């Protein structure tokens, strides 16, 4: 099995436990890893035989733009569900980070 990885995607999201976080929004970082058999694509050198990472990016971008989740876990699960439904993959890993949490560390 092969992997297609998109790491370091920076998007603007409306998510958070506090209503103000969801209204104002914030930058988040998303990493996506898709597992699939890409042997035929490697042999044919054809975009039609592989996972088009531009389409993956656009789906992630659209999902994040439309999401109004409270939890990062909910957004990650939603992304996984959408990616599994849209692409011929056997496994999806998603990592979502909030680089600027809305509270001070102690």
BAFI-3210 file (N, C-alpha, C; in Angstrom, 3 decimals, decimal comma, padded with zeros to 6 digits):
// residues 106
n [1|2|3|4|5|6|7|8|9|10|11|12|13|14|15|16|17|18|19|20|21|22|23|24|25|26|27|28|29|30|31|32|33|34|35|36|37|38|39|40|41|42|43|44|45|46|47|48|49|50|51|52|53|54|55|56|57|58|59|60|61|62|63|64|65|66|67|68|69|70|71|72|73|74|75|76|77|78|79|80|81|82|83|84|85|86|87|88|89|90|91|92|93|94|95|96|97|98|99|100|101|102|103|104|105|106]
n.u [000,837|000,345|001,031|-000,473|000,343|-000,550|000,750|000,784|-001,258|-002,784|-005,576|-008,542|-010,782|-013,984|-014,309|-014,580|-014,928|-016,008|-018,462|-017,625|-015,212|-016,106|-017,531|-015,692|-013,490|-010,411|-006,985|-006,109|-004,130|-003,774|-003,076|-003,038|-003,270|-003,480|-004,141|-003,613|-003,748|-001,482|-000,106|-000,804|-001,074|001,553|002,765|001,447|001,675|-000,390|-002,683|-005,319|-005,333|-004,567|-004,622|-005,745|-004,130|-004,761|-007,539|-008,012|-007,028|-008,843|-011,265|-010,744|-010,397|-012,984|-014,588|-013,603|-014,203|-016,992|-017,583|-018,754|-017,838|-017,495|-015,422|-012,055|-011,757|-014,206|-014,163|-011,945|-012,953|-015,082|-013,680|-012,271|-014,425|-015,482|-013,291|-012,886|-015,253|-014,989|-012,711|-010,797|-009,639|-008,024|-007,478|-007,422|-005,718|-005,920|-004,749|-005,348|-004,597|-004,637|-002,915|-002,942|-004,211|-007,148|-006,667|-004,663|-001,663|-000,790]
n.v [-001,187|002,294|005,760|008,941|012,089|015,113|017,668|020,231|021,976|025,046|026,564|028,584|028,406|027,936|026,946|025,561|025,376|027,543|029,966|032,401|031,707|030,172|032,083|034,184|032,788|031,070|030,301|027,033|024,035|021,378|018,001|015,396|011,987|009,535|006,194|003,922|001,679|002,403|001,411|000,981|003,614|004,491|002,953|003,752|006,499|008,289|010,760|010,150|007,637|007,810|009,342|012,483|015,045|017,718|017,714|016,441|018,388|020,491|019,348|019,062|021,754|022,812|021,323|022,152|024,891|024,835|023,670|023,843|023,049|022,090|020,644|019,626|016,962|016,258|017,655|016,381|013,743|014,220|015,088|012,713|010,964|012,250|012,133|009,353|008,698|010,017|009,208|006,430|004,880|002,993|003,634|006,438|009,064|011,786|014,824|017,469|020,699|023,365|026,152|028,459|028,562|029,635|030,541|031,227|029,537|027,777]
n.w [000,000|-000,580|000,239|000,324|001,264|002,775|004,371|006,850|006,092|006,238|007,471|007,863|010,492|012,063|014,944|018,216|021,779|023,079|022,296|021,209|019,983|017,853|016,443|015,818|014,802|013,793|012,915|011,861|011,754|009,506|008,879|006,535|005,721|003,332|002,565|-000,011|-002,838|-005,132|-007,259|-009,964|-010,844|-010,582|-012,536|-014,878|-014,961|-014,832|-013,941|-013,572|-012,484|-009,903|-006,601|-006,624|-005,278|-005,201|-005,293|-002,879|-001,120|-001,702|-000,818|001,925|002,567|001,961|003,734|006,238|006,076|006,146|008,552|011,907|014,408|017,853|018,955|018,208|017,684|016,571|014,157|012,959|012,710|010,952|008,688|008,104|007,508|005,193|003,429|003,185|001,895|-000,520|-001,916|-003,299|-000,974|001,639|004,173|006,380|007,890|010,039|011,283|013,410|014,437|016,787|016,718|018,265|021,132|022,902|025,546|028,439|029,251|032,257]
ca.u [000,000|001,065|000,460|-000,476|000,350|-000,588|001,065|000,948|-002,329|-003,231|-006,902|-009,284|-011,914|-014,885|-014,548|-014,148|-015,923|-016,649|-019,203|-016,802|-014,249|-016,801|-017,938|-014,526|-012,673|-008,974|-006,222|-005,792|-003,220|-004,318|-002,268|-003,871|-002,547|-004,401|-003,496|-004,281|-002,877|-001,189|000,808|-001,227|-000,732|003,005|003,117|000,843|002,004|-001,644|-003,385|-006,620|-005,140|-004,062|-005,410|-005,391|-004,002|-005,471|-008,921|-007,975|-006,902|-010,111|-012,265|-010,393|-010,681|-014,431|-015,116|-013,231|-014,953|-018,401|-017,721|-018,975|-017,675|-016,963|-014,211|-011,138|-012,040|-015,369|-013,693|-011,106|-013,836|-015,811|-012,729|-012,037|-015,626|-015,589|-012,206|-013,176|-016,361|-014,663|-011,529|-010,636|-008,578|-008,328|-007,211|-007,206|-005,273|-006,041|-004,251|-005,797|-003,971|-004,911|-001,643|-003,162|-005,349|-007,732|-006,504|-003,252|-001,128|-000,435]
ca.v [000,000|003,554|006,862|010,317|012,926|016,568|018,132|021,668|022,777|026,080|027,026|029,365|027,578|028,415|025,847|025,784|025,145|028,824|030,554|033,451|031,040|029,758|033,278|034,909|031,858|031,042|029,432|025,681|023,291|020,050|017,023|014,305|010,869|008,593|004,935|003,304|000,959|003,325|000,739|001,247|005,009|004,568|002,328|004,461|007,929|008,966|011,385|009,487|006,377|008,073|010,255|013,855|015,724|019,005|017,421|016,182|019,700|021,241|018,741|019,459|023,194|023,000|020,742|023,044|026,141|024,622|023,089|024,707|022,072|022,513|019,887|019,231|015,548|016,212|018,073|015,306|012,632|014,666|015,030|011,296|010,447|012,830|011,614|007,939|008,635|010,662|008,657|004,981|004,659|001,978|004,184|007,881|009,625|013,247|015,503|018,853|021,436|024,780|026,699|029,565|028,250|030,889|030,744|031,276|028,364|028,058]
ca.w [000,000|-000,729|001,004|-000,158|002,471|002,696|005,716|007,031|005,497|007,174|007,075|008,847|010,931|013,107|015,857|019,589|022,829|023,383|021,178|020,599|019,097|016,634|015,704|015,329|014,032|014,049|012,024|012,311|010,893|009,210|008,155|006,024|005,122|002,697|002,191|-001,157|-003,761|-006,228|-008,172|-011,349|-011,134|-010,752|-013,818|-016,014|-014,892|-015,153|-012,823|-013,420|-011,770|-008,556|-005,774|-006,979|-003,998|-005,256|-004,910|-001,442|-000,481|-001,860|000,054|003,292|002,646|001,984|004,977|007,343|005,911|006,480|009,896|013,074|015,486|019,146|019,263|017,141|017,396|015,684|012,841|012,431|012,314|009,765|007,583|007,793|006,836|003,850|002,595|002,892|000,940|-001,795|-002,583|-003,165|000,009|002,648|005,500|006,423|009,161|010,049|012,482|013,433|015,534|017,021|017,184|019,209|021,992|023,381|026,978|028,833|029,946|033,661]
c.u [000,880|000,345|000,581|-000,612|000,290|-000,388|001,188|-000,077|-002,794|-004,536|-007,518|-010,549|-012,723|-015,210|-014,016|-015,293|-016,702|-017,289|-018,369|-015,763|-014,899|-017,226|-016,753|-013,678|-011,200|-008,297|-006,037|-004,829|-003,768|-003,278|-003,190|-002,964|-003,570|-003,616|-004,318|-003,259|-002,676|-000,216|000,456|-000,897|000,758|003,436|002,620|001,230|000,783|-002,312|-004,716|-006,529|-004,719|-005,037|-004,898|-005,331|-004,591|-006,929|-009,017|-007,927|-008,219|-011,211|-012,005|-010,754|-012,183|-015,033|-014,823|-014,032|-016,401|-018,621|-017,936|-018,914|-017,209|-015,598|-013,361|-011,406|-013,211|-014,972|-012,848|-011,957|-014,604|-014,911|-012,470|-013,223|-015,725|-014,510|-012,412|-014,273|-015,953|-013,546|-011,413|-009,447|-009,011|-008,172|-006,967|-006,758|-005,331|-005,511|-004,671|-005,186|-004,485|-003,617|-001,794|-004,396|-005,843|-007,663|-005,020|-002,863|-000,759|000,961]
c.v [001,248|004,642|008,172|011,182|014,396|017,062|019,647|022,518|023,776|026,654|027,857|028,593|028,282|027,236|026,207|025,570|026,428|029,414|031,613|032,857|030,674|030,964|033,970|034,037|031,983|030,145|028,072|025,062|021,877|019,240|015,874|013,244|009,861|007,364|004,289|002,527|001,852|002,735|001,036|002,679|005,165|004,002|003,157|005,935|008,782|009,511|010,691|008,173|006,576|008,941|011,662|014,677|017,129|018,809|017,116|017,509|020,464|020,668|019,108|020,927|023,459|022,485|021,646|024,342|026,006|024,157|024,170|023,825|022,750|021,875|019,618|017,797|015,401|016,616|016,976|014,139|012,975|014,624|013,591|010,714|010,952|012,273|010,146|007,801|009,124|009,990|007,152|004,634|003,602|002,518|005,681|008,254|011,138|013,762|016,964|019,527|022,866|025,391|027,803|029,285|029,533|031,093|030,703|029,985|028,747|027,654]
c.w [000,000|000,069|000,246|001,082|002,087|004,120|005,730|006,323|006,565|006,636|008,196|009,190|012,010|014,006|017,225|020,554|023,119|022,130|020,457|019,643|017,769|015,803|015,056|014,421|014,358|013,024|012,687|011,310|010,735|008,448|007,762|005,424|004,619|002,259|001,072|-001,968|-004,986|-007,237|-009,628|-011,750|-011,387|-012,103|-015,017|-016,085|-015,235|-013,889|-012,549|-012,641|-010,310|-007,766|-006,053|-005,695|-004,019|-004,850|-003,421|-000,693|-000,532|-000,968|001,515|003,507|002,776|003,289|006,164|007,267|006,358|007,912|010,950|014,322|016,767|019,388|018,020|016,712|016,428|014,273|012,201|011,939|011,047|008,534|007,152|007,027|005,400|002,913|002,236|001,841|-000,448|-002,585|-002,348|-002,255|001,017|004,064|005,375|007,823|009,034|011,374|012,379|014,652|015,575|017,531|018,236|020,046|022,658|024,893|027,306|029,551|031,372|033,944]
res [x|x|x|x|x|x|x|x|x|x|x|x|x|x|x|x|x|x|x|x|x|x|x|x|x|x|x|x|x|x|x|x|x|x|x|x|x|x|x|x|x|x|x|x|x|x|x|x|x|x|x|x|x|x|x|x|x|x|x|x|x|x|x|x|x|x|x|x|x|x|x|x|x|x|x|x|x|x|x|x|x|x|x|x|x|x|x|x|x|x|x|x|x|x|x|x|x|x|x|x|x|x|x|x|x|x]
***
